[in-house]
């Protein structure tokens, strides 16, 4: 953020330093003043304040001393004292030696006091009052230009504050000294956070978790797993929507690449496996931390201060490959990253909106929370979330639920009996901030149709419009349970696949599976005579040319044949009962041939696929209505 929150003497030259003439002529008072300036350069602030006080005691009309003394109190964080001194200086502006530049100096101090307090309306009004009397030479400086930009930003934000109600999470949460960086699974039934018992050198970080009960209360938090928490620090974590992939930060572990590294752990058969350092493709010799996984765990975002960035901490990303390894991390680019710090990325569940904290984009003060929308594969200019989500203090992280109802965050308490505590809070996320189409979170179970045993199948939700994979999850091998996210307006297909089994293919909209709770998916082992409906293969009415929306299913049929090289198939076309039976017979055969021709064109040996057309002779359901007729217009695949 190119903001100028206050005038800090040697750190940030102020308007008052442009002019070197004094409002008094008393030599001893001026000497005290100049000794105070030297003490500032030595960072001996308390002694400097004493010198400026001595200068003022010597000469009550010493306006420059009031300004410097007030600025020092801003620097040391005593805003009440800063305003008290500024008020005394302002009372002297009616003196005979006072000039417009002194009024500007005092006004500049007030502006920064108000900004530091978060009194943005007062800061804006004060700046408008002094702007006309600031000297032209000062208006060419970067400090004035930054302040001017900040005031223009405030003008666009004041009056547009959102309505939120912060609430502290109730017991048994928030029972530790420090708990921070909360994340939740997509169904909102599991929360994970970093726990620490204190801020001493021997108070280490661990990852703790709690679960939502049927009555809507949280269970008592416990260590996530013995395989993950260790004698070293484990903190700031991210988990996939289904809670089966975990990436977290660990610092100074024996196998670390640098000061802090990212580690990955997978839950297999409902148990966390031993974590692995993510290796040199992801980690560096520098600080790598604050991970955020996309909902299905295919893309990782994180913050790092490694070389090759744009400033201090930048946001980087890595993509999970087909073999489970991770690609070499890349910088997210200059649209998001600045010369200052960008930290705490959070990719929302729809994979279209990235939240992050930054002090390099225009904001209210310190670190603000921003969002950047993904448009045509590119990140858009970041948007400040506005008041009161952001204010003059540091906002370092935000997590928004898949349902878009709550945002979770950490707050340092200021209550007298709870000093040095970090607590978990949430607030109702404003509907004014658009987060895209609603998501439905539901789940089910995959099992063997012959034995009933659970199967660790892969479930892919694919956009039929452009054949892009929206989400990819895996069913648990011990229970067969899975979770899936369904975007509200997406035209998509669900593909449930496991090597050695016939795939199960759904059309999400037609089959309305996004509204099915505890969905049961039965997979049939590959065997001669077994058949499955080859869904999401589309033809125009009375035509046999494959439509582009068929590409997803066709590619998965090729994948099935590649995984089962000894399998040959019969492609059978079916129609409804509308029209002449002989014509339907020919049309169904030509549609089956279109599928076979595509396979051959893509490299499948022509001897592996036979075709036939059965017209309307074998309806799947009675042709009693339009929906049933649509179901009967289909392609089936039979194992020969």
C-alpha positions in Angstrom: 0.0 0.0 0.0 1.4 3.3 -1.1 -0.1 5.0 2.0 1.3 7.7 4.3 -0.3 7.0 7.6 1.7 9.5 9.6 4.8 11.7 9.4 7.6 9.9 11.2 10.6 12.3 11.2 13.7 10.5 9.9 11.7 7.5 8.7 9.2 9.4 6.5 10.1 13.0 5.8 7.1 15.2 6.5 5.9 18.5 5.0 7.3 20.3 8.0 10.9 19.3 7.1 10.8 21.1 3.8 11.0 24.4 5.6 14.0 25.1 7.8 13.2 28.5 9.2 12.0 28.7 12.8 9.0 30.5 14.3 11.2 31.8 17.2 14.7 33.4 17.6 15.6 32.1 21.1 19.0 30.4 20.6 18.8 28.1 23.6 15.4 26.8 22.6 16.6 26.2 19.0 19.6 24.3 20.4 17.3 22.0 22.5 15.3 21.4 19.3 18.4 20.5 17.2 19.7 18.2 20.0 16.3 16.5 19.9 16.7 16.0 16.1 20.1 14.4 16.7 18.6 12.0 19.3 15.9 11.0 16.8 18.6 10.0 14.3 20.1 7.9 17.1 16.6 6.4 17.8 16.7 7.7 21.4 13.1 8.8 21.3 12.4 9.4 25.0 15.4 11.6 25.3 14.4 13.5 22.2 10.9 14.1 23.6 12.6 15.6 26.7 14.6 18.0 24.5 11.5 19.2 22.5 9.7 19.6 25.8 12.6 21.7 27.1 12.5 23.8 23.9 8.8 24.4 24.4 9.2 25.2 28.1 11.8 27.8 27.0 9.7 29.3 24.3 5.9 28.5 24.3 5.5 29.7 20.7 8.0 27.3 19.3 5.6 25.7 16.7 8.2 23.4 15.1 8.9 21.8 18.5 5.2 21.0 19.0 5.1 19.4 15.5 8.2 17.3 16.1 7.1 16.3 19.6 3.7 15.2 18.4 5.2 13.2 15.6 7.5 11.4 18.0 4.5 10.4 20.1 2.8 9.0 16.9 6.0 7.1 16.3 6.0 5.6 19.8 2.3 4.8 19.5 1.0 7.3 22.1 -1.7 8.9 20.1 -3.5 10.6 23.0 -0.3 12.3 24.0 0.4 13.2 20.3 -3.0 14.9 20.0 -2.5 16.7 23.4 0.8 18.2 22.1 -0.8 19.0 18.7 -3.7 20.8 20.5 -1.2 22.9 22.4 0.6 23.8 19.2 -2.7 24.6 17.4 -3.5 27.1 20.2 -0.3 29.0 19.3 -1.2 29.4 15.6 -2.7 32.8 16.4 0.7 34.2 17.4 2.4 36.9 15.4 5.1 34.6 14.0 2.7 31.9 12.8 2.5 31.4 9.1 0.3 29.3 6.8 3.1 26.6 6.7 2.8 26.2 10.5 -0.9 25.6 10.2 -0.2 23.1 7.4 2.4 21.4 9.7 -0.1 21.0 12.5 -2.8 19.9 10.1 -0.5 17.3 8.6 0.1 15.9 12.1 -3.7 15.8 12.9 -4.3 14.0 9.6 -1.9 11.3 10.6 -3.2 11.0 14.1 -6.7 10.5 12.7 -5.5 7.9 10.2 -3.6 6.0 12.9 -6.8 5.9 15.0 -9.0 4.8 12.1 -10.9 8.1 12.2 -11.0 8.3 8.4 -13.7 10.9 8.0 -11.8 13.3 10.3 -8.5 12.6 8.5 -10.1 13.3 5.1 -11.7 16.5 6.3 -8.5 17.7 7.9 -6.5 17.0 4.7 -9.0 18.9 2.6 -8.6 21.9 5.0 -4.8 22.0 4.7 -4.4 21.0 1.1 -4.8 24.5 -0.3 -2.1 25.9 2.0 0.6 23.3 1.4 3.5 24.7 -0.4 3.9 23.9 -4.1 7.4 22.5 -3.6 6.0 19.9 -1.1 3.3 18.9 -3.5 5.9 17.5 -5.9 7.2 15.1 -3.3 6.2 11.3 -3.2 4.9 11.8 0.4 2.3 14.3 -0.7 1.4 12.2 -3.8 0.9 9.1 -1.6 -1.2 11.0 0.8 -3.3 12.5 -2.0 -3.9 9.0 -3.4 -4.9 7.7 0.1 -7.4 10.6 0.4 -8.9 9.8 -3.0 -9.2 6.2 -1.9 -10.9 7.2 1.4 -13.3 9.4 -0.5 -14.4 6.4 -2.5 -14.8 4.3 0.6 -16.4 6.6 3.2 -20.1 6.1 3.3 -19.9 2.6 1.8 -19.0 0.7 5.0 -20.4 -2.8 5.0 -22.5 -4.3 7.8 -20.8 -7.1 9.7 -21.2 -8.6 13.2 -18.1 -10.1 14.7 -18.5 -13.0 17.1 -16.0 -14.9 19.1 -16.2 -18.7 18.6 -17.5 -20.3 21.7 -16.0 -22.9 24.0 -14.6 -25.5 23.7 -12.8 -23.5 21.0 -10.6 -20.6 22.1 -9.4 -22.4 25.2 -5.7 -22.1 24.4 -3.5 -19.1 24.9 -3.0 -18.7 21.2 -5.0 -20.1 18.3 -4.9 -18.6 14.8 -5.2 -19.2 11.0 -8.5 -21.1 11.0 -9.6 -23.2 8.0 -12.6 -25.4 7.4 -13.7 -28.2 5.2 -16.3 -27.4 2.5 -19.2 -28.9 4.5 -18.2 -26.7 7.5 -18.1 -29.8 9.8 -14.3 -29.7 10.5 -12.2 -26.8 11.6 -8.4 -26.8 11.7 -6.1 -24.1 13.3 -2.7 -23.5 14.6 -2.4 -23.8 18.4 0.4 -22.4 20.6 0.5 -22.2 24.4 2.6 -19.0 24.6 5.1 -16.8 22.9 8.2 -18.1 24.6 11.0 -19.9 22.8 9.8 -23.3 24.0 6.1 -22.8 23.1 5.8 -24.6 19.8 3.1 -24.6 17.2 0.9 -27.6 16.5 -2.1 -28.2 14.3 -5.4 -28.8 16.1 -8.8 -29.8 14.9 -12.4 -30.0 16.0 -15.6 -31.4 14.5 -19.2 -30.1 14.4 -21.7 -32.3 16.2 -25.2 -33.0 15.1 -26.4 -30.4 17.6 -24.3 -27.7 15.9 -21.6 -27.5 18.6 -17.8 -28.0 18.2 -16.1 -30.9 19.8 -13.1 -30.3 22.1 -10.1 -29.6 19.9 -7.4 -32.2 19.7 -4.1 -32.8 17.9 -4.7 -33.5 14.2 -2.5 -36.6 14.3 0.6 -38.0 15.9 2.1 -38.5 12.4 1.9 -34.7 11.7 2.5 -32.9 15.0 6.1 -33.3 16.1 8.7 -31.7 18.5 9.1 -29.0 15.8 6.7 -26.3 14.8 3.7 -27.2 12.6 1.5 -24.3 11.8 -0.5 -22.3 9.1 -2.2 -25.1 7.3 -4.6 -25.6 4.4 -6.9 -28.6 3.7 -8.8 -29.7 0.6 -12.6 -29.3 0.6 -13.0 -33.0 1.6 -10.3 -32.8 4.3 -8.1 -35.5 2.7 -5.0 -33.5 1.7 -3.2 -31.3 4.2 -0.4 -28.8 3.5 1.2 -27.0 6.4 4.2 -25.0 7.4 7.0 -26.4 9.5 10.1 -24.4 10.6 13.6 -25.6 11.3 12.8 -29.3 10.9 15.8 -31.6 10.1 14.8 -32.1 6.5 13.9 -28.5 5.8 15.2 -26.7 2.7 15.2 -23.4 4.5 13.9 -21.5 7.5 10.3 -22.6 7.0 9.1 -25.2 4.5 5.8 -26.6 3.3 4.9 -30.2 4.0 2.1 -32.4 2.5 0.2 -35.2 4.1 -2.5 -37.4 2.6 -5.4 -39.1 4.4 -5.6 -42.8 3.2 -8.3 -45.1 4.6 -9.3 -42.4 7.0 -5.8 -42.1 8.5 -3.2 -39.4 8.0 0.0 -40.8 6.4 3.4 -39.5 7.4 4.0 -36.0 5.9 6.6 -35.3 3.3 8.7 -32.2 2.6 7.3 -30.8 -0.6 10.8 -30.6 -2.0 12.9 -28.1 -4.0 10.2 -27.6 -6.6 8.1 -25.9 -4.0 10.4 -25.0 -1.1 13.4 -22.8 -1.2 16.3 -21.8 1.1 14.1 -18.8 2.2 10.8 -18.5 4.1 8.0 -20.5 2.5 4.7 -20.5 4.4 1.0 -19.8 4.6 -0.3 -22.4 2.1 -3.7 -22.4 0.4 -4.9 -25.4 -1.6 -7.6 -25.2 -4.2 -10.7 -27.0 -3.2 -9.6 -30.3 -4.8 -5.9 -29.9 -4.0 -4.7 -29.6 -7.6 -3.2 -26.1 -7.2 -1.2 -24.7 -4.2 -0.8 -21.0 -3.4 1.7 -19.8 -0.7 3.7 -16.9 0.4 7.5 -16.7 0.1 10.3 -14.1 0.3 12.6 -16.1 -2.1 14.6 -14.5 -4.8 12.8 -13.8 -8.1 9.9 -11.9 -6.6 8.7 -8.3 -6.9 9.3 -7.3 -3.3 9.4 -8.7 0.3 6.9 -11.5 0.5 5.2 -12.6 -2.7 2.5 -15.1 -3.6 3.7 -18.1 -5.5 1.9 -21.2 -6.8 2.6 -24.8 -7.8 0.4 -27.4 -9.6 0.0 -31.0 -8.7 0.9 -33.3 -11.6 -0.8 -36.6 -12.7 1.8 -38.6 -10.8 1.2 -36.7 -7.6 4.4 -34.7 -7.7 4.4 -30.9 -7.7 5.5 -28.5 -10.5 8.2 -25.9 -10.0 6.7 -23.0 -8.1 6.0 -19.8 -10.1 5.4 -16.3 -9.1 1.8 -15.2 -9.4 2.8 -12.0 -11.2 2.8 -8.3 -10.9 -1.0 -7.8 -10.9 -1.2 -9.4 -7.4 2.4 -9.0 -6.1 4.0 -5.6 -5.4 7.3 -4.2 -4.1 6.0 -4.7 -0.6 4.4 -7.7 1.1 1.6 -10.1 -0.1 0.8 -12.9 2.4 -1.9 -15.4 3.5 -3.4 -16.4 0.2 -6.8 -18.1 0.3 -8.3 -19.5 -2.9 -12.1 -19.6 -2.5 -13.9 -22.9 -3.1 -15.0 -22.0 -6.7 -11.3 -21.7 -7.8 -12.2 -18.2 -9.2 -11.4 -15.8 -6.4 -8.1 -15.4 -4.5 -8.0 -13.5 -1.2 -4.8 -12.3 0.3 -3.3 -9.7 2.6 -1.1 -6.9 1.4 0.5 -3.6 2.3 1.5 -2.9 -1.3 -1.9 -2.1 -2.7 -3.9 0.9 -1.8 -5.6 0.4 1.6 -6.5 1.9 5.0 -3.3 1.1 6.9 -0.9 -1.7 7.5 -2.0 -5.0 5.9 -5.5 -5.1 4.3 -7.4 -8.0 2.8 -7.9 -7.9 -1.0 -9.4 -10.2 -3.6 -8.5 -10.8 -7.2 -10.9 -12.5 -9.6 -9.7 -15.1 -12.1 -11.0 -14.0 -15.6 -10.1 -15.9 -18.7 -7.2 -17.5 -16.8 -5.7 -14.2 -15.6 -5.9 -12.6 -12.2 -7.7 -9.2 -12.2 -6.7 -6.0 -10.4 -7.1 -6.6 -6.7 -10.1 -5.2 -4.9 -9.9 -3.9 -1.3 -12.7 -5.5 0.8 -13.4 -2.1 2.3 -14.6 -1.0 5.7 -15.0 -2.4 8.3 -13.4 -5.7 7.2 -10.2 -3.6 6.7 -9.2 -0.7 9.0 -6.1 1.1 10.2 -4.8 -2.1 11.8 -3.2 -5.2 10.3 -5.6 -7.7 8.8 -3.5 -10.7 7.9 -5.8 -13.6 6.9 -9.4 -14.4 6.0 -11.2 -17.7 5.3 -14.7 -17.7 3.8 -16.9 -20.8 3.9 -18.1 -22.6 0.8 -21.6 -21.5 1.7 -20.4 -17.9 1.7 -22.2 -17.3 5.0 -19.2 -16.7 7.3 -15.7 -15.4 7.2 -13.3 -16.7 9.9 -10.3 -14.8 11.2 -8.0 -14.3 14.2 -8.1 -11.3 16.5 -5.5 -10.3 19.1 -7.5 -9.5 22.3 -7.0 -6.2 24.1 -8.9 -7.1 27.2 -6.9 -6.5 30.4 -7.2 -10.0 31.7 -6.4 -11.6 28.3 -3.3 -9.8 27.1 -1.2 -11.6 24.5 -4.1 -13.9 23.4 -5.0 -14.8 19.8 -8.6 -15.9 19.5 -10.8 -17.3 16.7 -13.6 -15.1 15.4 -16.1 -15.0 12.6 -18.5 -12.6 11.0 -21.4 -12.8 8.5 -19.8 -12.4 5.1 -21.5 -9.4 3.3 -23.6 -10.3 0.3 -22.4 -7.0 -1.3 -19.1 -8.7 -2.2 -19.9 -11.0 -5.1 -18.3 -14.5 -4.8 -19.8 -16.1 -7.9 -22.5 -18.8 -8.3 -23.6 -20.7 -5.2 -22.0 -24.0 -4.5 -23.7 -27.1 -3.4 -21.7 -29.4 -1.1 -22.8 -33.0 -0.9 -21.4 -36.4 -0.8 -21.9 -40.1 -0.9 -20.3 -43.5 -1.1 -18.6 -45.5 -3.9 -18.8 -49.3 -3.6 -18.3 -52.6 -5.6 -21.7 -53.5 -7.1 -20.9 -57.2 -6.6 -19.5 -57.3 -3.1 -20.5 -54.0 -1.5 -16.9 -53.3 -0.6 -15.8 -49.6 -0.6 -13.8 -48.3 -3.5 -11.2 -45.5 -3.6 -12.5 -44.2 -6.9 -11.7 -40.9 -8.5 -14.6 -38.5 -9.0 -14.2 -35.7 -11.6 -16.7 -32.9 -12.1 -16.1 -31.7 -15.7 -17.5 -28.7 -17.5 -19.2 -30.1 -20.6 -18.9 -26.7 -22.3 -15.1 -26.7 -22.5 -14.0 -30.1 -21.1 -12.2 -28.4 -18.2 -12.1 -30.3 -14.9 -13.8 -28.2 -12.2 -13.1 -30.5 -9.3 -11.4 -33.9 -8.8 -11.8 -35.8 -5.5 -11.1 -39.3 -4.4 -13.4 -41.6 -2.4 -11.9 -43.0 0.9 -10.6 -46.5 0.4 -11.8 -47.6 3.9 -15.3 -46.2 3.8 -15.9 -45.3 0.1 -17.1 -41.9 1.2 -16.6 -38.8 -0.9 -17.4 -35.1 -1.1 -18.2 -33.1 -4.2 -18.9 -29.5 -5.0 -21.4 -28.5 -7.6 -21.4 -24.9 -9.0 -25.0 -23.7 -9.4 -25.0 -22.8 -13.1 -22.4 -25.1 -14.5 -23.3 -27.5 -17.3 -21.3 -30.5 -16.1 -20.8 -34.2 -15.9 -19.6 -36.4 -13.1 -17.2 -39.2 -13.9 -16.6 -41.9 -11.3 -13.6 -44.0 -12.3 -11.4 -46.8 -11.0 -9.0 -48.9 -12.9 -10.5 -52.4 -13.3 -14.1 -51.1 -13.1 -16.6 -49.8 -15.6 -16.9 -46.0 -15.2 -20.1 -44.4 -13.9 -21.1 -41.3 -15.8 -23.7 -38.8 -14.8 -25.2 -35.6 -16.4 -25.4 -33.4 -13.3 -28.2 -31.2 -14.4 -30.4 -33.8 -16.0 -29.9 -36.3 -13.2 -30.2 -33.6 -10.5 -27.4 -35.3 -8.5 -26.2 -32.0 -6.9 -29.3 -32.3 -4.7 -28.7 -35.9 -3.7 -27.5 -36.5 -0.2 -25.7 -39.7 0.7 -25.4 -40.6 -3.0 -24.6 -44.3 -3.7 -22.4 -45.1 -6.6 -22.0 -48.7 -7.5 -19.1 -49.6 -9.8 -19.1 -52.9 -11.6 -15.8 -54.8 -12.2 -14.8 -55.2 -15.8 -16.1 -58.5 -17.1 -17.4 -59.9 -20.4 -21.1 -59.0 -20.9 -21.1 -56.0 -18.5 -22.6 -52.8 -19.8 -22.7 -49.1 -18.9 -24.6 -46.1 -20.2 -22.2 -43.8 -22.1 -23.6 -40.5 -20.8 -22.8 -37.0 -22.1 -22.5 -38.0 -25.7 -24.6 -35.4 -27.6 -26.2 -35.3 -31.0 -28.5 -32.7 -32.6 -32.0 -33.8 -33.3 -32.1 -36.2 -36.2 -28.3 -36.0 -36.7 -25.4 -38.3 -36.0 -22.5 -35.8 -35.8 -20.9 -35.6 -32.4 -21.4 -32.3 -30.6 -18.4 -30.6 -29.0 -20.0 -31.2 -25.5 -19.3 -34.9 -26.1 -15.5 -34.5 -25.8 -15.3 -35.1 -22.1 -17.0 -38.5 -22.2 -15.1 -39.6 -25.4 -11.7 -38.9 -23.9 -12.7 -40.9 -20.8 -13.7 -43.8 -22.9 -10.2 -43.7 -24.5 -8.7 -43.6 -21.0 -10.7 -46.6 -20.0 -9.5 -48.6 -23.1 -5.9 -47.5 -22.4 -6.2 -48.7 -18.8 -7.7 -52.0 -19.9 -5.7 -53.0 -23.0 -7.3 -56.5 -23.2 -10.8 -55.2 -23.3 -12.8 -54.9 -26.5 -16.2 -53.2 -26.6 -19.5 -53.0 -28.4 -20.8 -49.5 -29.0 -24.6 -49.6 -29.2 -26.8 -46.8 -30.3 -30.4 -46.4 -29.0 -33.2 -44.0 -29.9 -36.7 -43.1 -28.5 -39.9 -44.3 -30.2 -40.5 -41.1 -32.1 -40.4 -41.7 -35.9 -40.2 -44.7 -38.2 -38.5 -47.8 -36.5 -36.4 -48.5 -39.6 -35.2 -44.9 -39.7 -34.4 -45.0 -36.0 -32.5 -48.2 -36.5 -30.2 -46.5 -39.1 -29.8 -43.4 -37.1 -28.8 -45.3 -34.0 -26.2 -47.2 -36.0 -24.7 -44.1 -37.5 -24.4 -42.5 -34.0 -22.6 -45.6 -32.8 -20.3 -45.4 -35.8 -19.6 -41.7 -35.0 -18.3 -42.8 -31.6 -16.2 -45.6 -33.1 -14.7 -43.3 -35.7 -13.6 -40.8 -33.0 -11.9 -43.6 -31.1 -10.0 -44.7 -34.2 -9.0 -41.2 -35.1 -7.5 -40.8 -31.6 -5.4 -44.0 -32.0 -7.7 -46.8 -30.7 -7.2 -49.9 -32.9 -10.3 -50.4 -35.0 -10.5 -54.1 -34.0 -11.3 -53.1 -30.4 -14.6 -51.4 -31.1 -17.6 -53.0 -32.8 -20.9 -51.1 -33.4 -24.5 -51.8 -33.6 -27.8 -49.9 -33.7 -30.9 -51.0 -31.9 -33.2 -48.1 -32.7 -36.1 -48.0 -30.2 -36.2 -51.8 -29.6 -34.6 -51.7 -26.1 -35.8 -48.7 -24.1 -34.2 -48.1 -20.8 -37.5 -46.7 -19.4 -41.0 -46.5 -20.9 -41.3 -43.8 -23.6 -44.2 -42.2 -21.7 -42.9 -38.6 -21.4 -40.2 -36.3 -22.8 -37.8 -37.0 -19.9 -38.0 -40.8 -20.4 -37.6 -40.4 -24.1 -34.4 -38.3 -23.5 -33.1 -41.1 -21.3 -33.7 -43.7 -24.1 -31.7 -41.6 -26.6 -28.4 -43.1 -25.5 -25.1 -44.8 -26.3 -24.2 -47.9 -24.3 -20.9 -49.7 -24.0 -20.7 -53.5 -23.6 -17.6 -55.4 -22.7 -17.0 -58.2 -25.3 
